[in-house]
């Protein structure tokens, strides 16, 4: 609809809460047919405009101002890999030794308690 850009979304939202049930239903129907909300910033845009597009991976509409790629699985996987690489480089062996020594201390404490009958 080329006239969707001309329609005030605030006015349409007001009409959705109109006391007349018929007007409220019609306003809701117009909203669903011709407008979308950005899933990140909740701004309203005409459905077929260049300002908002449907992201297939997120399965929602996102405006040009917002970046939904940080929520995509491939981005999260890259971020996870970078975190693992940083951990390995920063001395992951030291952390492993601490974990091993703590677990061996726990085991010896448990054995002592069993011997003492606690």
Residue frames as qw, qx, qy, qz and C-alpha x, y, z in Angstrom:
[[0.000, 0.889, 0.458, 0.000, 0.00, 0.00, 0.00],
 [0.458, 0.398, -0.027, 0.795, 1.69, 3.26, -1.10],
 [0.262, -0.726, -0.071, -0.631, -0.38, 5.26, 1.38],
 [0.795, -0.443, -0.373, 0.183, 0.79, 3.35, 4.46],
 [0.532, 0.052, -0.205, 0.820, 3.70, 5.77, 4.88],
 [0.094, -0.456, -0.107, -0.878, 1.25, 8.67, 5.07],
 [0.662, -0.568, -0.393, -0.291, -0.82, 7.14, 7.84],
 [0.139, -0.646, 0.526, -0.535, 0.11, 8.09, 11.38],
 [0.571, -0.036, -0.813, 0.111, 0.92, 4.99, 13.40],
 [0.014, -0.017, -0.613, 0.789, 0.14, 6.81, 16.64],
 [0.540, 0.051, -0.008, -0.840, -3.37, 7.56, 15.44],
 [0.712, 0.053, -0.628, -0.310, -3.83, 3.95, 14.39],
 [0.373, 0.004, -0.814, 0.445, -2.68, 2.72, 17.81],
 [0.252, 0.037, 0.398, -0.881, -5.20, 5.04, 19.45],
 [0.671, 0.076, -0.266, -0.688, -7.96, 3.65, 17.25],
 [0.535, 0.058, -0.842, 0.014, -7.05, 0.10, 18.32],
 [0.186, -0.216, -0.756, 0.589, -8.27, 1.05, 21.81],
 [0.296, -0.194, -0.197, -0.914, -11.40, 2.83, 20.61],
 [0.440, 0.020, 0.651, -0.618, -14.61, 2.28, 22.55],
 [0.798, 0.350, -0.041, -0.488, -16.37, 1.07, 19.40],
 [0.749, -0.199, 0.622, 0.110, -15.49, -2.57, 18.87],
 [0.741, 0.587, 0.299, 0.131, -15.87, -2.34, 15.07],
 [0.233, 0.935, -0.242, 0.116, -13.40, 0.56, 14.83],
 [0.465, -0.656, 0.594, -0.010, -10.90, -1.18, 17.10],
 [0.824, 0.073, 0.550, 0.112, -11.06, -4.38, 15.05],
 [0.624, 0.754, 0.133, 0.156, -10.63, -2.52, 11.77],
 [0.014, -0.918, 0.388, -0.084, -7.65, -0.57, 13.12],
 [0.643, -0.426, 0.635, 0.044, -6.05, -3.81, 14.31],
 [0.814, 0.366, 0.431, 0.131, -6.61, -5.41, 10.91],
 [0.412, 0.896, -0.090, 0.136, -5.05, -2.42, 9.12],
 [0.303, -0.798, 0.520, -0.028, -2.07, -2.53, 11.49],
 [0.752, -0.187, 0.626, 0.088, -1.46, -6.24, 10.89],
 [0.746, 0.552, 0.343, 0.146, -1.77, -5.90, 7.12],
 [0.442, 0.833, 0.016, 0.332, 0.34, -2.81, 6.54],
 [0.094, -0.848, 0.402, -0.331, 2.76, -2.25, 9.44],
 [0.864, -0.062, -0.427, 0.260, 5.51, -4.10, 11.31],
 [0.437, -0.875, 0.202, -0.056, 7.50, -3.50, 14.48],
 [0.444, 0.584, -0.637, 0.238, 11.26, -3.80, 14.65],
 [0.852, -0.324, -0.411, 0.033, 12.00, -6.69, 17.01],
 [0.614, -0.010, -0.357, 0.704, 14.96, -4.89, 18.57],
 [0.109, 0.021, -0.197, 0.974, 13.94, -1.24, 18.97],
 [0.122, 0.561, 0.779, -0.252, 10.12, -1.65, 18.68],
 [0.148, 0.421, -0.134, -0.885, 9.83, 1.16, 16.14],
 [0.632, 0.478, 0.582, -0.182, 6.95, 0.86, 13.66],
 [0.039, -0.385, 0.567, 0.727, 7.48, 0.80, 9.90],
 [0.749, 0.356, -0.080, -0.553, 5.34, 0.21, 6.82],
 [0.885, -0.089, 0.457, -0.011, 5.48, -3.48, 5.94],
 [0.801, 0.417, 0.282, 0.324, 6.79, -3.12, 2.39],
 [0.076, 0.980, -0.184, -0.005, 9.26, -0.30, 2.95],
 [0.706, 0.454, -0.412, 0.354, 13.02, -0.41, 2.56],
 [0.190, -0.688, 0.432, -0.551, 13.45, 0.72, 6.16],
 [0.624, -0.304, 0.639, -0.332, 12.53, -2.65, 7.67],
 [0.584, 0.307, -0.682, -0.316, 13.19, -6.12, 6.37],
 [0.921, -0.275, 0.072, -0.267, 12.37, -9.65, 7.46],
 [0.006, -0.596, 0.801, -0.052, 15.33, -11.62, 8.80],
 [0.821, 0.040, -0.492, -0.288, 14.96, -15.28, 7.91],
 [0.514, 0.126, -0.748, 0.401, 17.29, -16.51, 10.64],
 [0.068, -0.027, 0.561, -0.825, 15.68, -14.47, 13.42],
 [0.086, -0.484, -0.837, -0.240, 12.20, -14.92, 11.94],
 [0.103, -0.793, -0.425, 0.424, 11.23, -11.32, 12.68],
 [0.363, 0.839, 0.157, 0.374, 11.28, -7.84, 11.17],
 [0.580, -0.485, -0.049, 0.653, 14.34, -5.68, 11.83],
 [0.252, 0.957, 0.076, -0.118, 14.89, -2.06, 10.80],
 [0.681, 0.584, -0.175, 0.406, 17.99, -0.77, 9.02],
 [0.124, -0.808, 0.358, -0.451, 19.19, 1.02, 12.15],
 [0.738, -0.451, 0.453, -0.218, 19.36, -2.18, 14.20],
 [0.389, 0.485, -0.773, -0.126, 21.77, -5.05, 13.66],
 [0.886, -0.226, 0.168, -0.367, 20.31, -8.47, 14.37],
 [0.758, 0.406, -0.505, 0.076, 23.37, -10.37, 13.13],
 [0.015, -0.490, 0.715, -0.498, 24.78, -10.41, 16.68],
 [0.701, -0.118, 0.477, -0.517, 21.93, -12.75, 17.59],
 [0.824, 0.361, -0.340, -0.274, 22.61, -15.15, 14.70],
 [0.949, -0.276, 0.145, 0.049, 24.01, -18.57, 15.47],
 [0.794, 0.383, -0.069, 0.467, 27.09, -18.19, 13.26],
 [0.057, 0.771, -0.253, 0.582, 28.08, -14.96, 15.05],
 [0.703, -0.596, 0.250, -0.296, 27.61, -16.60, 18.45],
 [0.978, 0.014, 0.048, 0.203, 29.72, -19.57, 17.29],
 [0.542, 0.594, -0.184, 0.566, 32.54, -17.23, 16.18],
 [0.278, -0.755, 0.267, -0.531, 32.37, -15.41, 19.51],
 [0.901, -0.384, 0.168, -0.115, 32.52, -18.72, 21.40],
 [0.891, 0.252, -0.048, 0.373, 35.54, -19.85, 19.34],
 [0.254, 0.718, -0.243, 0.601, 37.35, -16.57, 20.04],
 [0.565, -0.673, 0.258, -0.402, 36.67, -16.94, 23.76],
 [0.978, -0.160, 0.109, 0.080, 38.04, -20.49, 23.76],
 [0.709, 0.481, -0.128, 0.500, 41.15, -19.36, 21.84],
 [0.058, -0.774, 0.275, -0.567, 41.77, -16.56, 24.35],
 [0.792, -0.520, 0.219, -0.233, 41.42, -18.99, 27.25],
 [0.960, 0.092, 0.016, 0.265, 43.91, -21.38, 25.68],
 [0.507, 0.599, -0.167, 0.597, 46.44, -18.60, 25.05],
 [0.222, -0.752, 0.236, -0.575, 46.06, -16.97, 28.47],
 [0.019, 0.365, -0.842, 0.398, 47.07, -20.04, 30.43],
 [0.809, -0.180, -0.207, -0.520, 44.29, -22.52, 30.39],
 [0.710, 0.095, -0.659, 0.230, 46.81, -25.05, 31.74],
 [0.065, 0.224, -0.572, 0.786, 47.14, -23.10, 34.98],
 [0.614, -0.152, 0.101, -0.768, 43.39, -23.18, 35.45],
 [0.855, 0.021, -0.471, -0.217, 43.30, -26.92, 34.75],
 [0.479, 0.174, -0.708, 0.488, 45.96, -27.58, 37.40],
 [0.242, -0.196, 0.433, -0.846, 43.94, -25.64, 39.95],
 [0.786, -0.068, -0.133, -0.600, 40.82, -27.63, 39.14],
 [0.783, 0.111, -0.609, 0.052, 42.71, -30.92, 39.37],
 [0.266, 0.191, -0.678, 0.657, 44.27, -30.05, 42.72],
 [0.459, -0.166, 0.266, -0.831, 40.89, -28.96, 44.12],
 [0.860, -0.019, -0.284, -0.424, 39.23, -32.18, 43.01],
 [0.670, 0.140, -0.674, 0.279, 42.04, -34.31, 44.49],
 [0.023, -0.221, 0.562, -0.797, 41.75, -32.39, 47.79],
 [0.678, -0.123, 0.041, -0.723, 38.03, -33.05, 47.84],
 [0.852, 0.062, -0.500, -0.146, 38.58, -36.75, 47.22],
 [0.460, 0.169, -0.699, 0.521, 41.13, -37.04, 50.04],
 [0.287, -0.199, 0.395, -0.849, 38.81, -35.16, 52.41],
 [0.810, -0.064, -0.178, -0.555, 35.96, -37.53, 51.53],
 [0.758, 0.118, -0.628, 0.128, 38.22, -40.56, 52.15],
 [0.164, 0.222, -0.638, 0.719, 39.27, -39.20, 55.56],
 [0.541, -0.163, 0.197, -0.801, 35.63, -38.64, 56.55],
 [0.863, 0.008, -0.393, -0.317, 34.76, -42.21, 55.54],
 [0.594, 0.170, -0.688, 0.381, 37.65, -43.61, 57.61],
 [0.034, -0.175, 0.542, -0.821, 36.64, -41.57, 60.65],
 [0.062, -0.419, -0.904, 0.068, 33.04, -42.74, 60.31],
 [0.122, 0.381, 0.217, -0.890, 31.49, -39.29, 59.78]]
